[in-house]
Amino acid sequence: MMFVYLDIAWGIFCKATLEQAVRVGARYGITNVIPDPNRPDLCASSATLTNCITQHVQWAAGAASGTLLGGLLGGTTGASYINVAYYVPGTTTPITLPNTTANNGGNVLVVSIVNYPISTLVGPYIAPNSSSLATVASADTMTQVVSTLQPAP
């Protein structure tokens, strides 16, 4: 019975961590600034806002700042679950990248983690290869850049 409680707590923790990570990514993304003045160790080598948002999501999910390894979304495997999309305001029309207008002010930014597998603690012993899939998303409207240094989407 104790393992059931631990599994439930682990699932809630994972889902809450992923939700917070996409919120952090969306909040950073709508500011439309590269590099991040508050976290210069992130996005130092990123040339695009989309890559920088992905790094912020990984960092918020527990990955180490310098290497982006560890945590729930560390490394390239973790990054593969993260989706960043831009939409025309007031519609469901996505803006396909590369498009230099994707990060214009007023556009809608959606940061999501799709089908992230949450393994149970006792699952490998009872039901091998079983996991629950979690999908979380956060969206907001992009701000207008006041300088001429608007980053590439």
N, C-alpha and C positions, 0 to 999 in steps of 0.2 A: 504494500500500500504506500510505503514511503517513496518508492520509485515513481509511482503514479503522480504524486504531488510534485516531485522533482521535475518530471517531464512536463507537467502543466506549467510550472514556474519557468522552466527553460523556454518553452514555446512563447509565453507571454513576454519574457525578457527579449527574445530574438525579434518578435514582431514590434515591440516598443522601440528597440534600437534601430531597426530598419526605418520605422516611421520618422524618428528623429533625424536620421541620416538624410532622408530625402527632403525634409524641411530645411535642414542646414544647406543642402545643395541648392534648393530653390531660392532661399533667402540670399545666398551669395550670388547666384546667377542673375537675379533681377537687378543687382547693383551695376552689372555690366562693366566691371573694372578688372583689368589684369595688369600687374600682379596684385594679389590681395595685400593691401597695406597692413592688415592685422595678422596675417599668416604668410610672411614672405618665403617661408620654407616650402609652402605648397605652391604649385603653379610656376615655379621659377623657370622650368624648362618648357612649359606649355605655351603653345602659340595660339590656341583657340579657347574660347570661352567654354565650349562643350567639354574639352579635356580637363579644364580647370574645375568645372562643376563636378565631373566624375571624381577627381582627386579629393574634393571637399567631402563628397558623399563617403568615399572610402575612409577618409580620416575620421569622420563623425561616427563611423561604424567600428572604430577601434584600431584601424590600421596605423602603423607608425608613420610619422610625418615625412621623414627622409626617404624611406624605402617603399612606403605604402604596402607593407607586408603585415600579415597577422590580422586579427580582428575578424569580423564576420564577412567582410568584403575585400580582403587583402589580395594583392597580386592581380594578374590578368584574368584569372578565373572569377574573382569577385567583381572586377570591372565589367565583365561580360553580362552581368545581371542588371547593370545600370543603364537606363535609357534616358536620353535628354532630347526633348522635342520642342519645336517652336511652332506656334500656330498664329494664323491671321486673326486679329481681334474680332470677336463677335461671330466667328464661324468655327467649324470643325475642320477647316482646310489646313493641313500641315504644310509647313515651309520646308522643302527638301534642301538638304545641304549638299554641296556648298552653295550658299546663297548669301550675299553680303547684306541683305536686308533682314535676315533671320533675327538678329538681336537689336532691331530698331525699337525705340521706345513705343510702348503700347501693345506690342506683340505679347502673346501669352507663352510663358515658359512652363513646361511640364517635366518634372523630374520623377522618374519611377524606377522601382526595382521589381522585376517581373519573374515570377516562378522561382523564387529563392527557396531551396530545399532546407527545411528545418528538421534535422534528424533528432530522434528521441534518444534518451540516454540508454534505455534498455531495448530499443528497437533492434539493434544488430543481433541481440541474443534471442529475441522472440520472433521477429519478422525481418530477416535480412533485406537490405535494399528498400526499406520503407521509410518514407519521410512525408511530411506535410509541405505543401508549397505555399509560400507567402508572396503576395503582391501588394505593394504599397505605392502611393503616388502623392505628389504635392505640386500645386500649380499657383502661379501668380503672374501679374502683369509686369513686363520689363519697364524699367525707368529710362527716361531719355538721357543720353550722355551729354553733359554740358561742355565737355572739351572736344577737341578734334581727334582725340586718341581713342576712338572706339575700337575695341578688339574685334578680331575676326570671330564669327560664330563658330 
